[in-house]
Every structure is written in structure tokens, then in C-alpha cells.
Amino acid sequence: MDVYPTKVALSKAEELGLDLVEISPNAKPPVCKIMDYKKFLYEQKKRDKALKAKASKVVVKEIRFGPNTDDHDYEFKKKHAEKFLKEGAKLKAYVFFKGRSIVYKDQGEILLLRLASELEDLGKVEQMPKLEGKRMTMFIAPKKVK
């Protein structure tokens, strides 16, 4: 009994010069549609491309500190960090230890935690300060604007 409607649909599709496309194979009875398959694929690719273009791309901005960064430089860099977070970019703040300045790693961590606490209203810490080689890195993601 299932075969008969399929034959009718197939002959109708051939008569129109189109394709019989199975939309939902698991349904009882299976759902088919008469359409131009190449055109359907083209439209689907176009839709996918439009969705991909609308998807937001994550931008990561970096700010570099030294372990002994003074207050004026810190404030200057903090203003840049605020601007980046307001634009919706992720922030990668890091302290770079040159030579023997690695002995000041506690100062570097204090500096990054201070930055995180002062930018708390604009973004949330994604990754706490972590020492990787000669760098102590911290990531801050912007908060969603309502």
C-alpha cells in the first residue's frame, strides 16, 4: 500500500521535470516533496552562508604589564581595557617577566587581580591569573549588555 503513492509521486515529479525529495524518512508514511533538488541545495547553502556571516566573531585584545608597572601606566592601560570590553572584545591581560624579574610573580598576580576587581562591572574573569613560562595570563570576557 505504501508503494502506490510513491509511484504516483515519482511519475508526477518526472512529468514536471523535477525531483522527488524525501524530507522526513522516519515519519509514517515518509514525507516527500516535489522540487528542484539543485535549487534546494543552492538555497540551503545561501542560508547557511548568511547565518555564518551574522555569527559574531570573538575578538581577543591583549594588554601587557610588567611586574613593576607604576600607577599612571596601570591607569592608562586600564582605560584601554575598559574600551575593549565595552566594544565586546575579550581581554587577555598578562604580566611579562623579563630576566630575573620572575621573583616578583606575586606582584604580577596582585596587579592582575586588581585589574579584574576594577573591571568587575564591565566583564567577568574567565581564567584566573596563571603562570605559563615567563608570562602570567588572565582572561576577562565582556558581560552581556541588556
N, CA, C and O of each residue as an XYZ file, in Angstrom:
584
protein
N       0.828     -1.198      0.000
C       0.000      0.000      0.000
C       0.874      1.265      0.000
O       0.499      2.275     -0.597
N       2.040      1.213      0.669
C       2.937      2.362      0.722
C       3.574      2.651     -0.626
O       3.903      3.801     -0.917
N       3.754      1.636     -1.450
C       4.456      1.759     -2.716
C       3.659      2.598     -3.709
O       4.237      3.387     -4.457
N       2.325      2.432     -3.723
C       1.478      3.102     -4.712
C       1.607      4.627     -4.690
O       1.837      5.209     -5.750
N       1.471      5.320     -3.529
C       1.600      6.784     -3.539
C       2.994      7.242     -3.990
O       3.133      8.296     -4.611
N       4.027      6.442     -3.674
C       5.380      6.794     -4.080
C       5.508      6.768     -5.590
O       6.120      7.659     -6.181
N       4.924      5.734     -6.230
C       4.974      5.638     -7.693
C       4.253      6.803     -8.339
O       4.719      7.353     -9.336
N       3.108      7.184     -7.770
C       2.337      8.304     -8.301
C       3.147      9.599     -8.159
O       3.221     10.399     -9.092
N       3.748      9.792     -6.992
C       4.544     10.994     -6.738
C       5.760     11.032     -7.655
O       6.124     12.092     -8.163
N       6.393      9.873     -7.870
C       7.574      9.802     -8.726
C       7.215     10.121    -10.175
O       7.938     10.848    -10.856
N       6.095      9.571    -10.640
C       5.681      9.852    -12.017
C       5.277     11.319    -12.179
O       5.518     11.924    -13.224
N       4.662     11.883    -11.143
C       4.268     13.296    -11.173
C       5.524     14.186    -11.234
O       5.554     15.172    -11.971
N       6.553     13.831    -10.457
C       7.803     14.591    -10.445
C       8.482     14.526    -11.812
O       8.974     15.537    -12.312
N       8.508     13.328    -12.418
C       9.113     13.169    -13.752
C       8.349     13.970    -14.792
O       8.936     14.568    -15.693
N       7.035     13.971    -14.651
C       6.166     14.711    -15.572
C       6.477     16.208    -15.523
O       6.474     16.882    -16.553
N       6.748     16.729    -14.306
C       7.057     18.148    -14.133
C       8.533     18.467    -14.386
O       8.915     19.635    -14.458
N       9.356     17.433    -14.520
C      10.788     17.635    -14.745
C      11.521     18.043    -13.472
O      12.546     18.722    -13.525
N      10.981     17.617    -12.321
C      11.581     17.948    -11.026
C      12.006     16.664    -10.308
O      11.882     15.566    -10.849
N      12.513     16.825     -9.072
C      12.970     15.680     -8.282
C      11.996     15.414     -7.141
O      11.329     16.325     -6.651
N      11.927     14.142     -6.724
C      11.139     13.761     -5.557
C      12.126     13.634     -4.401
O      12.955     12.724     -4.379
N      12.032     14.550     -3.444
C      12.990     14.596     -2.341
C      12.304     14.145     -1.063
O      11.224     14.623     -0.717
N      12.957     13.205     -0.359
C      12.433     12.688      0.900
C      12.820     13.656      2.015
O      14.002     13.833      2.308
N      11.829     14.274      2.629
C      12.063     15.273      3.665
C      12.223     14.617      5.034
O      13.178     14.910      5.752
N      11.307     13.746      5.394
C      11.329     13.089      6.701
C      11.183     11.579      6.517
O      10.062     11.078      6.427
N      12.303     10.843      6.458
C      12.232      9.408      6.192
C      11.679      8.583      7.354
O      11.177      7.482      7.127
N      11.755      9.079      8.587
C      11.315      8.312      9.757
C       9.826      8.422     10.026
O       9.291      7.672     10.843
N       9.143      9.345      9.354
C       7.711      9.531      9.569
C       6.939      8.378      8.929
O       7.424      7.736      7.997
N       5.753      8.126      9.430
C       4.870      7.096      8.853
C       3.651      7.799      8.311
O       2.889      8.341      9.111
N       3.409      7.834      7.030
C       4.266      7.458      5.909
C       5.386      8.492      5.722
O       5.271      9.618      6.208
N       6.472      8.118      5.019
C       7.575      9.060      4.803
C       7.099     10.305      4.051
O       6.272     10.214      3.144
N       7.628     11.461      4.439
C       7.219     12.729      3.833
C       8.166     13.053      2.681
O       9.384     13.091      2.858
N       7.588     13.288      1.490
C       8.373     13.633      0.313
C       7.839     14.942     -0.269
O       6.707     15.349     -0.008
N       8.695     15.584     -1.065
C       8.310     16.851     -1.665
C       8.842     16.886     -3.090
O       9.958     16.438     -3.352
N       8.051     17.412     -4.003
C       8.483     17.550     -5.396
C       9.113     18.921     -5.538
O       8.454     19.941     -5.336
N      10.420     18.942     -5.896
C      11.143     20.210     -6.023
C      12.375     20.011     -6.885
O      12.756     18.886     -7.207
N      12.998     21.139     -7.256
C      14.268     21.088     -7.973
C      15.364     20.955     -6.917
O      15.626     21.903     -6.177
N      16.004     19.790     -6.839
C      16.967     19.484     -5.783
C      18.194     20.393     -5.827
O      18.684     20.827     -4.785
N      18.689     20.681     -7.029
C      19.868     21.555     -7.166
C      19.560     22.953     -6.625
O      20.383     23.567     -5.947
N      18.357     23.441     -6.940
C      17.944     24.755     -6.465
C      17.802     24.749     -4.938
O      18.165     25.716     -4.267
N      17.270     23.647     -4.402
C      17.113     23.488     -2.957
C      18.478     23.548     -2.257
O      18.631     24.228     -1.243
N      19.472     22.826     -2.811
C      20.823     22.832     -2.242
C      21.433     24.230     -2.303
O      22.077     24.669     -1.350
N      21.233     24.924     -3.415
C      21.748     26.283     -3.582
C      21.156     27.218     -2.521
O      21.884     27.983     -1.888
N      19.841     27.152     -2.332
C      19.165     27.996     -1.339
C      19.660     27.681      0.068
O      19.841     28.581      0.888
N      19.877     26.395      0.341
C      20.346     25.981      1.662
C      21.761     26.522      1.931
O      22.049     26.993      3.032
N      22.638     26.452      0.924
C      23.990     26.987      1.066
C      23.941     28.490      1.313
O      24.697     29.020      2.127
N      23.040     29.173      0.600
C      22.887     30.615      0.747
C      22.441     30.970      2.175
O      22.954     31.911      2.781
N      21.479     30.199      2.699
C      21.000     30.424      4.068
C      22.116     30.199      5.080
O      22.297     30.996      6.001
N      22.866     29.106      4.906
C      23.965     28.791      5.813
C      25.022     29.887      5.806
O      25.551     30.257      6.854
N      25.326     30.405      4.618
C      26.326     31.468      4.486
C      25.854     32.739      5.188
O      26.643     33.419      5.844
N      24.562     33.061      5.048
C      24.006     34.248      5.698
C      24.058     34.105      7.220
O      24.371     35.067      7.921
N      23.755     32.918      7.732
C      23.811     32.679      9.173
C      25.238     32.787      9.687
O      25.481     33.321     10.769
N      26.181     32.273      8.899
C      27.589     32.324      9.286
C      28.089     33.761      9.331
O      28.890     34.121     10.193
N      27.613     34.580      8.399
C      28.022     35.980      8.354
C      27.479     36.746      9.560
O      28.131     37.662     10.061
N      26.278     36.370     10.026
C      25.665     37.043     11.169
C      26.285     36.606     12.492
O      26.202     37.330     13.484
N      26.906     35.429     12.513
C      27.506     34.924     13.743
C      28.629     35.862     14.190
O      29.436     36.325     13.384
N      28.654     36.123     15.482
C      29.661     37.055     15.982
C      31.023     36.381     16.085
O      31.142     35.235     16.517
N      32.021     37.110     15.684
C      33.382     36.611     15.769
C      34.000     37.135     17.061
O      33.870     38.313     17.394
N      34.668     36.246     17.776
C      35.272     36.629     19.049
C      36.614     37.309     18.786
O      37.514     36.732     18.176
N      36.724     38.532     19.255
C      37.959     39.288     19.113
C      38.661     39.277     20.469
O      38.040     39.555     21.495
N      39.958     38.954     20.472
C      40.729     38.953     21.712
C      41.757     40.077     21.652
O      42.616     40.103     20.770
N      41.659     40.993     22.591
C      42.602     42.105     22.690
C      43.557     41.815     23.840
O      43.158     41.256     24.862
N      44.816     42.196     23.669
C      45.823     41.921     24.689
C      46.322     43.203     25.332
O      46.460     44.236     24.677
N      46.588     43.114     26.630
C      47.216     44.206     27.360
C      48.372     43.608     28.147
O      48.208     42.634     28.881
N      49.554     44.214     27.979
C      50.763     43.685     28.606
C      51.217     44.604     29.737
O      51.290     45.824     29.588
N      51.512     43.987     30.851
C      52.044     44.705     32.002
C      53.416     44.151     32.338
O      53.766     43.040     31.940
N      54.182     44.932     33.068
C      55.416     44.445     33.673
C      55.117     44.217     35.143
O      54.118     44.737     35.641
N      55.938     43.465     35.854
C      55.651     43.202     37.264
C      55.709     44.471     38.120
O      55.069     44.537     39.169
N      56.471     45.479     37.679
C      56.610     46.713     38.457
C      55.975     47.902     37.736
O      56.506     49.011     37.789
N      54.836     47.679     37.060
C      54.145     48.755     36.352
C      53.670     49.802     37.357
O      53.016     49.458     38.342
N      53.993     51.080     37.120
C      53.575     52.117     38.070
C      52.124     52.518     37.828
O      51.511     52.114     36.840
N      51.585     53.321     38.746
C      50.152     53.636     38.758
C      49.664     54.347     37.502
O      48.583     54.035     37.001
N      50.438     55.291     36.985
C      49.996     56.036     35.806
C      49.860     55.100     34.602
O      48.857     55.144     33.890
N      50.865     54.257     34.376
C      50.804     53.301     33.266
C      49.655     52.322     33.453
O      48.968     51.959     32.498
N      49.457     51.898     34.699
C      48.368     50.966     35.006
C      47.019     51.590     34.654
O      46.189     50.950     34.009
N      46.798     52.838     35.078
C      45.520     53.519     34.802
C      45.309     53.696     33.299
O      44.196     53.535     32.799
N      46.386     54.029     32.584
C      46.318     54.212     31.138
C      45.894     52.909     30.454
O      45.037     52.911     29.571
N      46.493     51.816     30.868
C      46.170     50.512     30.276
C      44.792     50.031     30.706
O      44.112     49.336     29.952
N      44.381     50.396     31.908
C      43.045     50.025     32.388
C      41.964     50.704     31.538
O      40.929     50.101     31.253
N      42.206     51.962     31.132
C      41.246     52.673     30.274
C      41.091     51.957     28.937
O      39.987     51.838     28.404
N      42.220     51.480     28.404
C      42.146     50.709     27.160
C      41.361     49.423     27.368
O      40.560     49.036     26.517
N      41.586     48.769     28.482
C      40.876     47.520     28.794
C      39.372     47.777     28.876
O      38.576     46.988     28.367
N      38.984     48.878     29.515
C      37.562     49.245     29.609
C      36.971     49.434     28.222
O      35.874     48.957     27.932
N      37.712     50.138     27.362
C      37.244     50.383     25.993
C      37.051     49.066     25.240
O      36.044     48.883     24.556
N      38.013     48.149     25.364
C      37.927     46.858     24.678
C      36.705     46.073     25.147
O      35.989     45.496     24.330
N      36.462     46.049     26.460
C      35.327     45.300     26.998
C      33.998     45.929     26.580
O      33.024     45.218     26.334
N      33.958     47.260     26.499
C      32.729     47.931     26.050
C      32.433     47.644     24.592
O      31.271     47.605     24.188
N      33.485     47.442     23.793
C      33.314     47.091     22.374
C      32.882     45.645     22.208
O      32.479     45.242     21.116
N      32.961     44.855     23.275
C      32.540     43.459     23.207
C      33.666     42.485     22.924
O      33.410     41.328     22.591
N      34.906     42.928     23.047
C      36.050     42.043     22.798
C      36.483     41.385     24.105
O      36.325     41.955     25.185
N      37.029     40.178     23.990
C      37.610     39.525     25.162
C      38.943     40.190     25.444
O      39.583     40.741     24.548
N      39.345     40.132     26.688
C      40.587     40.777     27.096
C      41.554     39.735     27.645
O      41.211     38.927     28.509
N      42.770     39.781     27.116
C      43.834     38.915     27.628
C      44.864     39.843     28.261
O      45.632     40.507     27.565
N      44.868     39.878     29.582
C      45.825     40.713     30.299
C      46.938     39.808     30.788
O      46.689     38.751     31.367
N      48.178     40.239     30.547
C      49.273     39.412     31.031
C      50.430     40.254     31.538
O      50.663     41.382     31.103
N      51.142     39.651     32.479
C      52.350     40.265     33.027
C      53.511     39.466     32.462
O      53.559     38.242     32.583
N      54.447     40.178     31.843
C      55.608     39.524     31.247
C      56.814     39.729     32.153
O      57.176     40.860     32.479
N      57.424     38.634     32.552
C      58.584     38.690     33.437
C      59.854     38.551     32.609
O      60.088     37.525     31.970
N      60.684     39.621     32.634
C      61.949     39.598     31.894
C      63.073     39.219     32.848
O      63.124     39.693     33.983
N      63.968     38.364     32.378
C      65.161     38.023     33.148
C      64.841     37.529     34.544
O      64.099     36.564     34.723
N      65.419     38.212     35.542
C      65.242     37.768     36.932
C      64.008     38.361     37.594
O      63.782     38.139     38.783
N      63.207     39.110     36.849
C      62.003     39.710     37.440
C      60.959     38.655     37.800
O      59.916     38.991     38.362
N      61.220     37.394     37.488
C      60.303     36.301     37.833
C      60.153     36.184     39.352
O      59.190     35.588     39.835
N      61.100     36.749     40.106
C      60.983     36.716     41.565
C      59.817     37.579     42.054
O      59.403     37.461     43.207
N      59.283     38.449     41.183
C      58.157     39.311     41.546
C      56.816     38.741     41.072
O      55.879     39.499     40.820
N      56.717     37.419     40.950
C      55.456     36.850     40.411
C      54.257     37.150     41.299
O      53.136     37.246     40.801
N      54.468     37.301     42.604
C      53.350     37.665     43.481
C      52.855     39.084     43.169
O      51.655     39.347     43.246
N      53.773     40.003     42.816
C      53.374     41.364     42.426
C      52.574     41.334     41.122
O      51.612     42.085     40.961
N      52.978     40.463     40.194
C      52.255     40.327     38.930
C      50.842     39.835     39.145
O      49.898     40.317     38.518
N      50.704     38.863     40.044
C      49.369     38.320     40.331
C      48.497     39.374     41.001
O      47.314     39.496     40.682
N      49.067     40.128     41.917
C      48.323     41.201     42.595
C      47.839     42.229     41.573
O      46.707     42.706     41.648
N      48.703     42.562     40.621
C      48.375     43.531     39.570
C      47.180     43.038     38.741
O      46.247     43.800     38.485
N      47.208     41.767     38.325
C      46.121     41.217     37.503
C      44.818     41.111     38.297
O      43.743     41.387     37.764
N      44.907     40.716     39.553
C      43.701     40.618     40.388
C      43.104     42.003     40.647
O      41.884     42.154     40.723
N      43.962     43.002     40.783
C      43.487     44.384     40.950
C      42.736     44.825     39.692
O      41.673     45.440     39.776
N      43.297     44.507     38.534
C      42.641     44.840     37.267
C      41.278     44.155     37.177
O      40.290     44.773     36.779
N      41.232     42.877     37.549
C      39.971     42.122     37.491
C      38.916     42.738     38.407
O      37.752     42.856     38.025
N      39.319     43.126     39.606
C      38.348     43.699     40.544
C      37.851     45.068     40.076
O      36.694     45.422     40.305
N      38.732     45.844     39.415
C      38.322     47.166     38.940
C      37.483     47.107     37.665
O      36.750     48.047     37.358
N      37.590     46.004     36.921
C      36.787     45.845     35.698
C      35.591     44.918     35.917
O      34.973     44.447     34.962
N      35.274     44.664     37.192
C      34.221     43.710     37.534
C      32.857     44.082     36.950
O      32.087     43.197     36.576
N      32.551     45.377     36.867
C      31.250     45.798     36.342
C      31.159     45.656     34.823
O      30.053     45.584     34.286
N      32.290     45.613     34.116
C      32.294     45.505     32.647
C      32.479     44.076     32.144
O      31.980     43.721     31.076
N      33.192     43.263     32.909
C      33.458     41.903     32.439
C      33.679     40.946     33.581
O      33.908     41.358     34.718
N      33.610     39.658     33.274
C      33.852     38.659     34.309
C      35.091     37.850     33.949
O      35.379     37.612     32.776
N      35.808     37.439     34.971
C      37.062     36.706     34.779
C      36.750     35.309     34.262
O      36.021     34.544     34.893
N      37.317     34.990     33.097
C      37.139     33.668     32.504
C      38.202     32.706     33.005
O      37.940     31.526     33.237
N      39.409     33.238     33.167
C      40.512     32.416     33.668
C      41.313     33.248     34.652
O      41.768     34.344     34.323
N      41.485     32.732     35.853
C      42.262     33.426     36.882
C      43.731     33.474     36.459
O      44.158     32.689     35.612
N      44.509     34.396     37.046
C      45.927     34.501     36.676
C      46.645     33.157     36.801
O      46.574     32.482     37.828
N      47.344     32.790     35.714
C      48.031     31.514     35.665
C      49.410     31.737     35.069
O      49.538     32.380     34.026
N      50.437     31.217     35.715
C      51.806     31.402     35.251
C      52.149     30.330     34.227
O      52.079     29.133     34.506
N      52.525     30.790     33.027
C      52.942     29.884     31.954
C      54.294     30.378     31.453
O      54.357     31.347     30.696
N      55.352     29.735     31.860
C      56.689     30.165     31.465
C      57.019     31.504     32.086
O      57.050     31.634     33.310
N      57.268     32.515     31.239
C      57.605     33.856     31.737
C      56.409     34.796     31.728
O      56.555     35.998     31.949
N      55.223     34.245     31.471
C      54.007     35.057     31.418
C      53.001     34.605     32.460
O      52.834     33.411     32.705
N      52.330     35.578     33.072
C      51.190     35.279     33.931
C      49.975     35.856     33.215
O      49.871     37.069     33.037
N      49.059     34.984     32.805
C      47.952     35.374     31.934
C      46.609     35.287     32.649
O      46.396     34.426     33.503
N      45.706     36.201     32.282
C      44.343     36.195     32.797
C      43.399     36.622     31.666
O      43.707     37.552     30.919
N      42.253     35.948     31.538
C      41.262     36.291     30.519
C      40.030     36.896     31.168
O      39.552     36.408     32.193
N      39.513     37.976     30.558
C      38.283     38.615     31.020
C      37.332     38.692     29.828
O      37.689     39.210     28.770
N      36.128     38.176     30.007
C      35.106     38.213     28.951
C      34.126     39.344     29.264
O      33.802     39.578     30.428
N      33.652     40.047     28.229
C      32.701     41.148     28.468
C      31.363     40.600     28.956
O      30.947     39.508     28.572
N      30.703     41.375     29.803
C      29.368     40.988     30.264
C      28.370     41.328     29.177
O      28.552     42.294     28.436
N      27.317     40.534     29.081
C      26.285     40.761     28.074
C      25.531     42.045     28.391
O      25.115     42.265     29.528
N      25.358     42.893     27.377
C      24.636     44.147     27.546
C      23.161     43.880     27.314
O      22.776     43.328     26.283
N      22.333     44.273     28.278
C      20.881     44.017     28.180
C      20.185     45.108     27.432
O      18.968     45.057     27.255
